[in-house]
Amino acid sequence: MDWARQKCSSYYDSSWRWIEDTYLAYFGENRTSYGIKESLKKTEVTGDENIDGIQRGVGGAVGDVFSSKGPAGVVGDGIDKGLLRGNV
């Protein structure tokens, strides 16, 4: 019974990973660029609209560098495939 539960969980995880990858690829993102953008969004602590806007802009720019179509897209895709998926 435990084997069946593990197999079902494995299929579930791989299905969701494929859905996430497809969604991110549609927008020209990878897990690395999306993670950078989301991490920097969470650091908005000032409450000042102007400073938070600057932080969002910097986070978006840094994330775009590592996106699939960005100048460091190869690095972002490598991190995505190697470290974030556990294929190291």
N, C-alpha and C positions, 0 to 999 in steps of 0.2 A: 504494500500500500504506500509506503514511503517513497518507493521508486516512482510510482505513478504521480505522486504529488510533486516530486522534484522535476519530472519530465514536463508536467503541465506548467509549472512555474517557469521553466526554461523557455517553453514556447511563448508564454505570456510576455516574458521580459524581451525576447527577441522581436516579438510583434510590436511592442510599444517602442522599442528602439528604432525599428524601421519607420514607424509612423512619425516619430520625432525627427529622424533624419530627413524624411521626405518633406516635412513641414519647414524645417530650417533651410533645406536646399532650395525650396520654392522662393524664399526670401533672400537667397544668396548668403546665408549664414552657415556656421558650423557650431558645434557645442562650445568651442573655445571662444569665439567672438561673442556668442550669446551670453556665456558665463561672465565674461569681462564686463559687458554692458550691465547685466543684472547686478553684479557685485558692486559696481560703482554707483548704481542707483540707490543701493541700500546705505551708502555713506552720507546721504544728504541729511545733515543734522542741524544746519543753521536755521532753517525756517525762512531765510531770506530768499525771496523769489529769484533775484538776480544771481546770487551765488549758486543756488541749486541749479539754475539754468546753465551756468557755466560748467558745473560738475557733470550734468547730463550731456552737454556738448562734448566735453573731453572724453567721457566714457564712451559715447557713440563713436567718436573719432578713433579712439584706441581699439575699440571692438571692430570697427570697419577695417582697420589695418590687418587684423587676423582673420577676417572673413574669407570665404572661398574665393572671392573676386578681388581681394585686397592685395597690396604689395607683399605682405607676409602670409599670404593665404596658404602656401605650402607648409609653413611652420604651424599655422593654426590647424590645418587638416592633419598634419603629423601628430600633433598633441591630441587631437580628437581621436584618431585611430589608435594611437599607441597608449597614451596614459588614461584617457577618460573611458576607454572601452576595456581596459585591462589586457590588451594584447601585447604587452611589452615582453 
